[in-house]
Amino acid sequence: MIFSRFSFVLFFLLIALSACNSNSNKEIKITDSSKNVCKHSRWLKIFETENQVIIQITNPDNPKQVFTFKTFGKATNQGVNSTKIIQLPTKKLAVLSATHIGMLSELNAINFISAISDVKFVYNQQVKKGVKTEKIVSLGDEGQISIEKLLVSKTKTMIYSAFSGELSQQKQFEKLGITSIPNYDWRETTPLGKADWLLLFGYLTGKQEQAKERIARLNTLYSQGIVAGKQIKNKEIFLLGNQMGDYWYAPAGESYQAILLKDAGINYLYANTKGTGSLALPMEQVIKDAENATIWLNPGFGSKAEILKSNPKAAFLNVFQKGKIYCYSANMNNFWENSTVQPHWFLRDLQTIKSGKTSNDKLYFYKLVE
């Protein structure tokens, strides 16, 4: 698996909102983006007024589309920018991504989960136990959720990842009185931007102060990790990705992972390329470009035999024959649940690999591929 995205961008668009004051008919207008409690997220904004909370989520593929959720006032369901009214905290949450489970776990709020997408992608033991005892309902794939099971779960709010845009059953959920909230943490370009989505779960569960404290601590730990990485003097060249179909896919130089590697002080082969997504390269070019690479990250498999079965040409890579290969595939569920809320662990893994003084018991997410 290849994941990408990391460039430190602060992108706050001033948007005016209005809401009803609980004590009068006066409108509350938000015109100051500095009041946004999310300091690093590109797509999530949360505002606290004197009387209510307003959550704004921007669609990365259509920035003109802004989903707005507020605690009271007038709701609209038509047009690009609709507003929905939610009651906080919400007691029954359906979460359709492993990342969402990790964030609720970080806030000690697993008890808010009423339903998940598929238990086979879950790492958290408390959630697994909840599914086994039928306290938590497994709904199936996000693309086609079981309406019957959703009703059994008594879910009031659903968080989904919007990999394919809106949920296919969106209108049905609305008729059932279920509020669906898109989560675009996977489209963020920085680890701290991703981590900011912890604030969404904090407000939904009434644990916003705990979420704010955790975010502040993550900022400090990650910044300290960057400084520590600069002390490790190692210029080995890192190759990332693997071939899928006709092309080798690797993070572009302005992507999430490329800049994460930069923060770790790593010399990434394609660090100077443009783009925030993935590069699609001919295998022959990668073999030539990676002639001096000594470490290969994220081939998507846990053994060399599996790599060769998927991509026989990998045998022609010098790094396959003479270097070291690391991947988080030994426990992907752990990686997807926890790397977002523990970005400093992720950073430290990369620095440990870079130092050359590594063993599997010193790594949080990665393991040596043999």
Backbone hydrogen bonds, N-H to C=O, Kabsch-Sander energy under -0.5 kcal/mol:
donor,donor_aa,acceptor,acceptor_aa,energy
3,F,1,M,-0.5
6,F,256,Y,-0.8
7,S,189,T,-3.6
9,V,7,S,-1.0
11,F,9,V,-0.7
13,L,11,F,-0.6
19,A,28,I,-0.6
21,N,26,K,-1.3
24,S,21,N,-0.8
28,I,19,A,-1.6
29,K,27,E,-0.6
30,I,17,L,-1.0
31,T,29,K,-0.7
33,S,31,T,-0.7
35,K,32,D,-1.8
36,N,33,S,-1.7
37,V,46,I,-2.6
39,K,37,V,-0.8
45,K,56,Q,-2.6
47,F,54,I,-3.0
48,E,35,K,-0.5
49,T,47,F,-0.6
49,T,52,Q,-2.9
54,I,47,F,-2.7
55,I,69,F,-3.4
56,Q,45,K,-3.2
57,I,67,F,-2.6
58,T,43,W,-2.6
59,N,62,N,-0.5
59,N,65,Q,-2.4
62,N,59,N,-1.3
65,Q,62,N,-3.1
66,V,64,K,-0.8
67,F,57,I,-3.2
68,T,66,V,-0.5
68,T,82,S,-1.8
69,F,55,I,-2.6
70,K,84,K,-2.3
71,T,53,V,-1.3
76,T,83,T,-2.1
82,S,80,V,-0.9
83,T,76,T,-1.0
84,K,68,T,-2.7
86,I,70,K,-2.4
88,L,86,I,-0.6
90,T,204,L,-2.9
93,L,91,K,-0.6
93,L,112,F,-2.7
94,A,157,T,-2.7
95,V,93,L,-0.6
95,V,115,A,-2.4
96,L,159,I,-2.1
101,I,97,S,-1.3
102,G,98,A,-2.1
103,M,99,T,-1.9
104,L,100,H,-2.1
105,S,101,I,-2.5
106,E,102,G,-2.0
107,L,103,M,-1.0
108,N,105,S,-1.7
109,A,104,L,-3.1
112,F,109,A,-1.8
113,I,110,I,-2.1
114,S,93,L,-3.1
115,A,93,L,-1.4
116,I,137,V,-2.6
117,S,95,V,-0.7
121,F,118,D,-1.7
122,V,119,V,-1.8
128,K,124,N,-2.0
129,K,125,Q,-2.4
130,G,126,Q,-2.0
131,V,127,V,-2.2
132,K,128,K,-2.3
133,T,129,K,-2.3
134,E,131,V,-1.0
135,K,130,G,-2.2
136,I,130,G,-2.0
137,V,114,S,-2.2
139,L,116,I,-3.1
139,L,137,V,-0.6
140,G,117,S,-3.4
144,Q,141,D,-1.6
146,S,139,L,-1.6
147,I,145,I,-0.7
150,L,146,S,-2.1
151,L,147,I,-2.3
152,V,148,E,-1.8
153,S,149,K,-1.8
154,K,150,L,-0.6
154,K,151,L,-1.0
155,T,150,L,-1.1
156,K,92,K,-1.7
157,T,92,K,-1.8
158,M,179,T,-3.2
159,I,94,A,-3.0
160,Y,158,M,-0.5
160,Y,181,I,-2.1
165,G,162,A,-1.2
170,Q,167,L,-1.7
173,F,169,Q,-2.2
174,E,170,Q,-2.1
175,K,171,K,-1.9
176,L,172,Q,-1.4
177,G,174,E,-1.5
178,I,173,F,-2.7
179,T,156,K,-2.5
179,T,177,G,-0.5
181,I,158,M,-3.5
181,I,179,T,-0.5
183,N,160,Y,-2.8
184,Y,182,P,-0.5
187,R,184,Y,-2.0
188,E,185,D,-1.4
194,K,190,T,-2.2
195,A,191,P,-2.5
196,D,192,L,-1.3
197,W,194,K,-1.7
198,L,195,A,-2.3
199,L,196,D,-2.1
201,F,197,W,-1.3
202,G,198,L,-1.9
203,Y,199,L,-2.5
204,L,200,L,-2.3
205,T,201,F,-1.6
206,G,202,G,-0.5
206,G,203,Y,-0.7
207,K,202,G,-2.5
208,Q,202,G,-0.6
211,A,207,K,-2.1
212,K,208,Q,-2.4
213,E,209,E,-2.2
214,R,210,Q,-2.1
215,I,211,A,-2.5
216,A,212,K,-2.2
217,R,213,E,-1.9
218,L,214,R,-2.5
219,N,215,I,-2.3
220,T,216,A,-1.7
221,L,217,R,-2.8
222,Y,218,L,-2.7
223,S,219,N,-2.1
224,Q,220,T,-2.3
225,G,221,L,-1.9
226,I,222,Y,-1.9
227,V,223,S,-1.7
228,A,224,Q,-2.3
229,G,225,G,-2.1
230,K,226,I,-1.1
230,K,227,V,-0.5
231,Q,228,A,-1.4
232,I,229,G,-1.2
233,K,231,Q,-0.9
234,N,232,I,-1.1
237,I,292,N,-0.5
238,F,267,N,-2.6
239,L,295,I,-2.9
241,G,297,L,-1.4
242,N,249,Y,-1.1
244,M,247,Y,-2.9
247,Y,244,M,-1.3
248,W,281,L,-3.5
249,Y,242,N,-2.5
249,Y,247,Y,-0.6
250,A,248,W,-0.5
250,A,279,L,-1.6
252,A,277,G,-2.7
254,E,275,G,-2.1
255,S,252,A,-1.9
256,Y,276,T,-0.5
259,I,6,F,-0.6
259,I,255,S,-2.1
260,L,256,Y,-1.7
261,L,257,Q,-2.5
262,K,258,A,-1.6
263,D,259,I,-2.4
264,A,260,L,-1.6
265,G,262,K,-1.5
266,I,261,L,-2.8
267,N,236,E,-0.7
268,Y,266,I,-1.2
269,L,238,F,-2.6
271,A,268,Y,-1.8
273,T,270,Y,-1.4
279,L,250,A,-4.0
281,L,248,W,-2.9
281,L,279,L,-0.6
286,V,282,P,-1.8
287,I,283,M,-2.5
288,K,284,E,-1.6
289,D,285,Q,-3.2
290,A,286,V,-2.8
291,E,288,K,-1.3
293,A,290,A,-1.4
294,T,237,I,-2.1
295,I,237,I,-1.6
296,W,324,K,-2.7
297,L,239,L,-2.9
298,N,326,Y,-1.9
307,I,303,S,-1.8
308,L,304,K,-2.5
309,K,305,A,-1.9
310,S,306,E,-1.8
311,N,307,I,-3.1
314,A,311,N,-2.2
315,A,312,P,-1.5
316,F,313,K,-2.0
317,L,314,A,-1.8
320,F,317,L,-0.5
321,Q,317,L,-1.6
322,K,318,N,-3.4
323,G,318,N,-0.6
323,G,319,V,-0.8
324,K,294,T,-2.2
326,Y,296,W,-2.7
327,C,367,K,-2.1
331,N,328,Y,-1.3
332,M,329,S,-0.7
335,F,331,N,-1.9
336,W,332,M,-3.0
337,E,333,N,-2.0
338,N,334,N,-2.4
339,S,335,F,-2.4
342,Q,338,N,-1.1
345,W,342,Q,-1.2
346,F,342,Q,-1.5
347,L,343,P,-2.4
348,R,344,H,-2.1
349,D,345,W,-2.4
350,L,346,F,-1.9
351,Q,347,L,-2.0
352,T,348,R,-2.6
353,I,349,D,-2.4
354,K,350,L,-2.3
355,S,351,Q,-2.0
356,G,352,T,-0.8
356,G,353,I,-0.7
358,T,356,G,-1.1
362,K,359,S,-2.3
363,L,360,N,-1.3
367,K,327,C,-2.0
369,V,325,I,-3.4
370,E,302,G,-0.7
370,E,368,L,-0.6
